[in-house]
């Protein structure tokens, strides 16, 4: 569900960039293209 993703960004950058060969860190792509919302959150 993605709750741990913000805490794992540094690990993703280290492991992912070496594997994918992207120009920028994966966290840069995630910060620009993934938006979190609270839709479906019931109180």
C-alpha positions in Angstrom: 0.0 0.0 0.0 3.0 2.4 0.0 3.1 3.5 3.6 6.8 2.6 3.9 7.9 4.1 0.7 8.9 7.5 2.1 11.1 5.8 4.7 12.7 3.5 2.0 13.6 6.2 -0.5 17.3 6.3 0.4 17.5 2.5 0.0 15.6 2.6 -3.3 18.0 5.2 -4.6 21.1 3.1 -3.8 19.7 -0.2 -5.1 17.5 1.0 -7.9 19.9 3.4 -9.7 22.6 0.8 -10.0 20.1 -1.7 -11.5 18.1 0.6 -13.8 20.7 2.9 -15.1 18.4 6.0 -14.9 19.9 9.4 -15.1 18.4 10.6 -11.8 17.7 8.8 -8.6 14.4 6.9 -8.4 13.2 9.1 -5.5 13.3 12.1 -7.9 10.9 10.4 -10.3 8.6 9.3 -7.4 8.5 12.8 -5.9 7.5 14.3 -9.2 5.0 11.6 -10.4 3.4 10.0 -7.4 0.8 11.8 -5.4 -0.7 10.4 -2.2 -4.3 11.0 -1.2 -6.5 9.9 1.6 -9.4 8.8 -0.6 -11.4 6.1 0.9 -10.3 7.0 4.4 -13.2 6.4 6.8 -13.4 7.9 10.3 
